[in-house]
Amino acid sequence: MTKRLAVIAGDGIGPEVVREALVTLAAVEDVFHPGIQVEHLPYGADHYLRTGETIPAAEMQRLGSDFDAILVGALGDPRVPGNEHARDILLGMRFQLDLFVNERPARLIDERLTPLKGKTPRDLDLIVFRENTEGLYVSVGGTFKQGTPDEIAIAEELNTRKGVERIVRYAFAWATGHGKTRVTMADKANAIPAHQLWRRVFDEVGREHPNIQRDTRYIDAMAMDLVRTPESFQVIVTGNLFGDILSDLASILVGGLGLAPSANRHPGRVTMYEPVHGSAPQLAGKDVANPMAAILTLAIMLDDLGVHEGARVVEQAVYDAITSGIGTADVGGTMGTRAVGEWIGRRVRRGSAAK
Ligand SMILES: NC(=O)c1ccc[n+]([C@@H]2O[C@H](COP(=O)([O-])OP(=O)(O)OC[C@H]3O[C@@H](n4cnc5c(N)ncnc54)[C@H](O)[C@@H]3O)[C@@H](O)[C@H]2O)c1
């Protein structure tokens, strides 16, 4: 049965890494024939600067109703200093399609990629579930007396019972379904009383999972512990801002943003897949961006679409590349974006033929 994939390659290195993800997808198509039909959508900085349009409301609606998956490169361009197109497109998808789960796994493939002394792949295998629709990202607030010495800037942090509960429930259910034994929640309840809501909900929902150990930390201590004892973390659940920061930290512990995939979900609806990294404008057009984050993101998508063998072969091809020293400069390699993508594509074809 045909599946429909919408692709928004976006800005900067977005189109370069998405191109390689699609090279990998073409290899998967040749071998496993999942029947994934790709439709390219033009939204991004170029389109915005040319037409004044970020993303039409009807297109956003179509993304929610007509596709089985959405793959995004990255959004953000120095020619749009206010980032309004990125906000409309990216936050638009997260908020309007209500994709409340931002899933960001961080797994160490090879010891040489971690900056932590003495840590091995056994010590670094965790997943961050970041609340994706609330927190400080809701644009509640504003500025007053802008540009004067009396300027005031206010951003309100929104935490709803429903919003907190659904992400916490998702994290515990995921942990149970994946044989994990501990869920850690990060907040700042000691200084921000509103975060007591997170603590109460975490405790209530956690009690429904007696086989899962509940662990709560303040975000500052959590950042420290993630570096000091990464092996003590399996599943992390937290709010929008803390999740954004912690997942970048987690990614650098396992080799950097060039290897960090993610998915934005709402069970029962279309999922939006994107590498964690941004558009890295300083790398754009130079054939130096690491496409592996986008390719590992594709593997998550394939799993969700039921192409499990394809997903395993893609993951294995990335692991093989890393362990054979194949890669872009950020992971210690000497190859360009395209050459890495093509190597992985060939590996997918060969890896599956070897079975
Ligand atoms: N989801 C998204 O689309 C997203 C996420 C973060 C930032 N952004 C936007 O991207 C733009 C740049 O932001 P930034 O510089 O803070 O974040 P960034 O993720 O683009 O870059 C951060 C650092 O990581 C490196 N990096 C990122 N991706 C890489 C890759 N694939 N291979 C090798 N190195 C890589 C960059 O060179 C840079 O040093 C901004 O406009 C920002 O708003 C978009």
The ligand as a Tripos MOL2 file, in Angstrom:
@<TRIPOS>MOLECULE
LIG
   44    48     1     0     0
SMALL
NO_CHARGES

@<TRIPOS>ATOM
      1 N1         14.5030   22.4350   13.8950 N.am      1 LIG1
      2 C1         15.0540   23.4310   13.2350 C.2       1 LIG1
      3 O1         14.7800   23.6560   12.0610 O.2       1 LIG1
      4 C2         16.0670   24.2830   13.9470 C.ar      1 LIG1
      5 C3         16.6870   23.8580   15.1190 C.ar      1 LIG1
      6 C4         17.6900   24.6560   15.6930 C.ar      1 LIG1
      7 C5         18.0290   25.8590   15.0910 C.ar      1 LIG1
      8 N2         17.3710   26.2480   13.9690 N.ar      1 LIG1
      9 C6         17.7660   27.4770   13.2340 C.3       1 LIG1
     10 O2         18.9780   27.1910   12.5400 O.3       1 LIG1
     11 C7         19.7590   28.3890   12.4450 C.3       1 LIG1
     12 C8         21.1560   28.1310   12.9880 C.3       1 LIG1
     13 O3         21.0460   27.8730   14.3780 O.3       1 LIG1
     14 P1         22.2470   27.3520   15.2930 P.3       1 LIG1
     15 O4         23.5490   27.7190   14.6620 O.co2     1 LIG1
     16 O5         21.9270   27.7910   16.6630 O.co2     1 LIG1
     17 O6         22.0450   25.7660   15.3360 O.3       1 LIG1
     18 P2         22.5580   24.6660   14.3120 P.3       1 LIG1
     19 O7         22.0060   23.3620   14.7910 O.co2     1 LIG1
     20 O8         22.2260   25.0330   12.9270 O.co2     1 LIG1
     21 O9         24.1390   24.6470   14.4920 O.3       1 LIG1
     22 C9         24.7540   24.4680   15.7660 C.3       1 LIG1
     23 C10        26.1750   23.9260   15.5970 C.3       1 LIG1
     24 O10        26.1470   22.5830   15.1510 O.3       1 LIG1
     25 C11        26.7860   22.4340   13.8990 C.3       1 LIG1
     26 N3         25.9460   21.5360   13.0720 N.ar      1 LIG1
     27 C12        24.6000   21.5390   13.0110 C.ar      1 LIG1
     28 N4         24.1800   20.6000   12.1570 N.ar      1 LIG1
     29 C13        25.2590   19.9880   11.6860 C.ar      1 LIG1
     30 C14        25.4700   18.9290   10.7510 C.ar      1 LIG1
     31 N5         24.4450   18.3020   10.1450 N.pl3     1 LIG1
     32 N6         26.7330   18.5590   10.4710 N.ar      1 LIG1
     33 C15        27.7770   19.1600   11.0620 C.ar      1 LIG1
     34 N7         27.6480   20.1600   11.9600 N.ar      1 LIG1
     35 C16        26.4080   20.5690   12.2620 C.ar      1 LIG1
     36 C17        26.8180   23.8560   13.3170 C.3       1 LIG1
     37 O11        27.8640   24.0270   12.4130 O.3       1 LIG1
     38 C18        26.9670   24.6970   14.5570 C.3       1 LIG1
     39 O12        28.3030   24.7280   14.9590 O.3       1 LIG1
     40 C19        18.9830   29.4650   13.2010 C.3       1 LIG1
     41 O13        18.2150   30.1900   12.2700 O.3       1 LIG1
     42 C20        18.0590   28.6670   14.1140 C.3       1 LIG1
     43 O14        16.8830   29.3550   14.4500 O.3       1 LIG1
     44 C21        16.4230   25.4880   13.3640 C.ar      1 LIG1
@<TRIPOS>BOND
     1     1     2 1
     2     2     3 2
     3     2     4 1
     4     4     5 ar
     5     4    44 ar
     6     5     6 ar
     7     6     7 ar
     8     7     8 ar
     9     8     9 1
    10     8    44 ar
    11     9    10 1
    12     9    42 1
    13    10    11 1
    14    11    12 1
    15    11    40 1
    16    12    13 1
    17    13    14 1
    18    14    15 2
    19    14    16 1
    20    14    17 1
    21    17    18 1
    22    18    19 2
    23    18    20 1
    24    18    21 1
    25    21    22 1
    26    22    23 1
    27    23    24 1
    28    23    38 1
    29    24    25 1
    30    25    26 1
    31    25    36 1
    32    26    27 ar
    33    26    35 ar
    34    27    28 ar
    35    28    29 ar
    36    29    30 ar
    37    29    35 ar
    38    30    31 1
    39    30    32 ar
    40    32    33 ar
    41    33    34 ar
    42    34    35 ar
    43    36    37 1
    44    36    38 1
    45    38    39 1
    46    40    41 1
    47    40    42 1
    48    42    43 1
@<TRIPOS>SUBSTRUCTURE
     1 LIG1         1 GROUP 0 **** ****
